[in-house]
Amino acid sequence: MNKEKTISVGILANEKVEFQLLNNFQIEETKTILTKETYLASLNNNKVSVYSKGMLVAEAFEVVLAPISDNGTFILEQVTIGIDFHWEQQEVQQFSGALKLVQEENKVRAINLVGIEKYLQSVVSSEMSPHASLEFLKAHAVISRSWVLAQIQKKKKPAKPNKKTPASQDEHIIWYDSEGHNLFDVCADDHCQRYQGISKISSEKAIEAVVQTKGEVLAFNGEICDTRFSKCCGGLSENFENVWEPTYYPYLSKVVDSEYGNTTCVDLRKEKEAEQWITSKPYAFCNTDDPAILPQMLPGFDQQTTDFYRWQVVYSQKEIASIIKKKSAIDFGEVIKLEAIKRGHSARIIKLKIIGTNKEMIIGKELEIRKWLSESHLYSSAFVVDYLDFENNVPQKFVLTGAGWGHGVGLCQIGAAAMGEKGYSYKEILNHYFQRAEIENYFKLKISGSEH
């Protein structure tokens, strides 16, 4: 019999965690029954202490509360979503499955232990609107299932550093990935993939998408694919190695986001072609501003952003110098130029040279560039710069014109949603973005579930 895998999802970490049980739960170690009410967890002598109405009901290095019935649920207060992004906010969220409480530094970490298919129903609803086409939601269910299982597999292999130590103080190259999570398989926010509990499972269509693709993953050479996705590629997707560790994956390489991809011969690694591409709006699946379609594709808070395909940010000299100094802790002085040293296939800048009156430095990869040039994050690192209002050969105004939203690797969510609206099947969508990958059932592949 094929048994559904349980995964561990890190939800939040606070000095005190307040949670409400909506059914009876049982502490796994002591078999103590906790009834339907509100509880508070905090640290005491490096142990997690759980209180009910001021009375201690559990204390251990690790407290696991398991629902007694299959429909047991709990609520967590003050769950932050969109961490460090412009839509960051707090929510009250409801979860099914077990609640695990452990120490993480000087905080209590709340972890949800949940079956992967239930987890995916929330991810599909949280990442995109459940009112999108069924075929798009099915495609997203397959890649979200593939991604989380691939992360579990990666944890079994020798860890790779997230940071490349610069050879000198003139270069700073760093990348980020989900491998930094040691206490759980994946987090619940955009750093991994959005998981916002059962309260986000808002339509039968999202459930149907997961059920119809149960167990399906993308695989390459017998291994589950590390399927990535971002909001909008900007017209071309990016290679994995240009964003994260320097490893080439054939199924995560350049794809032109249209049905005419095989006849499109552009090399956006070249500065002139990149500038022409970014400053125009070429046809692509993700090039859409149809107000009748977008609400079907984007969750409510993402609909605040409509300029995802092509965007523009304007900074004064004072603003950009201040942001870079704040984010880098380096005083570049007045900023003279932002020079693209290396671009990827999607025109995303992989290495950027910041030239200031006090200092010059090359930085990368794409997320670090986006962090250093914005109070939160630039939409992407695919941009060109116009320099205006010079004083003593120093520009006083910077106009960044950019393409896309996110890292651009793998599936383009806006493009895939548009494909679904055009009548493409989920298999056609997956074949478009993950070329050379095959659809398999994870029960037939060698992978074990999460242990808690």
Buried (B, 14 or more C-beta within 10 A) or exposed (E): EEEBBBBBBBBBBBEEBBBBBBBEBBBBEEEEEBEEEEBBBBBEEEBBBBBBEEEEBBBBEBBBBBBEEEEBBBBBBEBBBBEEBEBBEEBEBBBBBBBBBBBBEEBBBBBBBBBBBBBBBBBBBBBBBBBBBBBBBBBBBBBBBBBBBBBBBBEEEEEEEBEBEBEEEEBBBBBBBBBEBEBBBBBBBBBBBBBBBBBBBBBEBBBBBBBBBBBBBBBBEEBBBBBBBBBBBBBBBBBBBBBBBEEEBEBBBBBBBBBEBEEBEBEBBEEEBBBBBBEEEBEBBBBBEEEEBBBBBBBEBBEEBEEBBBBEBEBEBEBBBBBBBEBBEBEBBBBBBBBBEBBBBBBBBBBBBBBBBEBBBBBBBBBBBBBBBBEEBBBBBBBBBEBEEEEEEBBBBBBBBBBBBBBBBBBBBBBBBBBBBEEBBBBBBBBBBBBBBBBBEBBEBEBEBBEB
